[in-house]
């Protein structure tokens, strides 16, 4: 491939990315307008909350328990060699609360519910159901997007809270079995190192991830053109781009809230 074709390819990819970012931004702005005016379909919001939040709960808890157990297994063994095993609880709880719980929860919900959102809206788009809504003067954003955005925004923080508790429980059980660390020492270390600020930032992260997840998946579905093959491609695209967006957002939020200025002032 020649240099000019490579540059053309990257230029086209950049244009597509910027266009997608703009579309998601406009979609979120329009959805926010409906919310501020109180034009919310409450029954649909409850249904979407069940679909996005409640039905994702078993998978979130299972992954969180395993993640907390693995983290505790690795740290407890190393800390026991240096006689610092009493700090395992604090380290595990900080890592889980700040990063593991919100990230794993968002990626899990994205893999299960995010792909379902993209697939549903993409199917409606290619079968011209979205066009039918517009003909009937029904806004697809208010009808489809707003309930999903609200459900994701409220579900992700709640799931993250449960994820934190489950992961810490798994870490505590593993620390006890590996180094015979008493539960009280594990919990005392958590009270010493984990602050309310860490929990609030974790919940804020989860809310942002929920908005990004729902917004990107809805936008990909609405932009789908073609047939069944394109629906499958859109579903894959939604999973990939929402995961990338979540990781990028996590980096900047962590930099903002857990950067050097925060640590120096703590």
N, C-alpha and C positions, 0 to 999 in steps of 0.2 A: 504494500500500500504506500503510495507516494505521500510526501510530507503535506502537500496541499489537501489531499483527501483526508488525512488524519486531522488536520486543523479544521476542515469543514465538518467532520464528524463531531469533534469536540464542541465546535461552535453551535451545531444543531442541538447537541445534548444540553448545553448550557441554556440555550433559548427555551427548550422544553421544560427544563427544571424551573427557570424563572417564571415561565407561564403557569406552571402548576402551583408554585408558591403564591402567585397572584390570585389564581382561582380559589385556592383554599382560603386565603385572606378575605376575599370578597364574600365567600360562602359563610365564613364565621361572622363577618360584619352583618350580613343580612339576617343570619340566625339570631345574633344578639339584638338586632332591632325588633324582631318578633317577641323575644323574651322580655325586653324592656317595656313593650306595649301590652304585655300580658296575654298575647295571642298564643297560648300554649294548649296543646291537646293533652290534657292531664291523663286520660285513660291510656293513650298511647305511651305516655311517659312511664306509667307504671308497668305496662307490658314490656317496654324496652329495658326497664330496670331489672325486671325478672330475667329477661333474656341475656343481658350483658353482665349483670352482677350475680344474681343468685345461681344461675346455671354454670357460671365460671368458678364458683366457690370451691367445689371439690378439687378441681385441678390446681387452683391457686394454692390451697392448703397443702396438697401433696407435694408440690414442687418446693414450697417454702420450707416444709419440714425437712425435706432431703437437703436443701441448700444450707439450712442452719446446722444440720447434723454434720455435713461434710466440712463446713468451715470450722466447726468446733473440733472435729477430729484432727484436722491439720494443725490448728493452733494449740490445742491442748497437749499434743505430743511434743511439740517444740518447746512450749513454755515449761512443761514438766522437767525437761532436761536442764533448764536453768533455774529451777525453783521458783518460777514466776507464774505458776498455774492459777493462782488466785486472781490474776488479771484476765483470765480467759473470758469470763462473763461480760466484762466491760468492753473488751475488744470485739467480741462476737455481736453484742447488742448494737454497738456503734456501726459496725459494717452492715449489719442487717437493716437497721433503721435508716441510715443515710443513703444506702445504695441498693442493696440486694432486694429488699422488700418492694420498693416502688418500681424498680426496673423489671424484676421478674414478674410482678403482678401485671404491669402494663404489657409486657411481651406475651404473657400467657393469655390475657384477655384479647390481645390483638390476634393471636393465632386462632383462637376459638370464635370470638364474637366479631372481631374486626373483619375477618374474611367473610363471615356470614352477612354482615352489613353490605360490603361491597358486592357480593354475589346477588343479594336481594335487589338492590337498586339497579345493578347492571342488567339483571333479567327484566326488570320493569322498563328500563330504558330501551333495550333492543326489541321488546315486545310492544313498544309504543304506549305503555301505560302512563309514562311520565307525560307524553304529549297529550294524552286524554285528560289528565289532571289539568294541564294548562288550558285546554279547550273549555273545561268546565269552570275556569277561573279559580282553580284551587292551586295555591302555591306549593310546588313540590318541596320547597325548603321548609315551610311551616308544617306540611303534612308528614314529611319523612325525616328531614334532617334535624329539626329542633328537638323532637323527643329523644332521638339517639344521642345528640350532643349532651342534653341535660342528664340522661341516664348514665352516660360514660363519666361525666364530670362528678356526679354524686357517688357513683358506684366504686370508682377506682380508689378514692381515699378510704372508704369503708373496707374494701377488700385488702388494702395495704395495712390497715390497722390489724386485721385478723392475720394477715401474713406475718407481720412483725411478731405477734404473740406466738404463732405456731412455730416459726423459725427459731425463736429464742427457746421455746420448750424443747425442740429437737436438739439444739445445741447443749442445753443443760443436761439432758438425758445422756448424750454421748460423752460429755465431759465427766459425768459421774462414772460411766462404765469404763472409760479409757484411763483416767488418772485418779479415780475414786475421789473426785472433788465434791465436797459436800454441797448440797443444794443451797444452803444458806450463804456460803462463801461466793457461789456463783451469782446469787441475787444481790448480795452486798456490793459486789463489783459493778453490777449494772446500776444500782442506785448512785454509786460514786461517780461513774463516768458518763452515763446517759442523762442528758438534760431535756427539759420540755422543748427547748428551741429545736433540737434535733428531730423531735416527733412532728412539730408543726411544719418544719421545712419538708419533711418526708411527705406529709399529707398535701402540702402545696404542690410538690413535684407530681404527686399522683393525679391531682386535679388537672394540671397542665398536660400531663400525658394523656389523660382521658379526652380532653378537648382535641389534641392533635390526632389521636387515634381515630376518633369518630369523624372529625373534619376531613382527614385525608381519605379515609375509606368511603365516605359519602361522595366526595368529589370524584374519586376514581370511578365509582359506580355511575355517577351522572354523566361523565365524559365518555362512557363506553359506546362504541358504534360497531355495528356488524351483527354477528350471530352468536351461537353457543360457544364457539371457539374463542371469541373475543371476551365473553363473560369469564371464561377460565383464566385468560391472560390478565384481565382486570383484577381478578381475585388475587392472583400471585403478585401483581404489581402493588396492590393495596397492602399486602402483608410485608413486602420488602420496604416500601417507602415509609410506612408508618413505623416500622422498627428502626430505620435509619433516623427518622425525625425524632423519635423518642431518645435515642442515644445521643444525638447532637444536643437536644434540649437538656438532657441530664448533665452533659459536660458544662454548659453555660450556667445552669442553675447551681451546680455544685461549686463552680468557680465564684459565683456571686455570693452564695450564702456560707460556704465553707472555705473561703480563700484565706490568705494570710492576714488580711485586715481583721477578719472575724476571730481568727485564732489568737491574734495579739491582744484583742480587746476582751477576750473571754476570761 
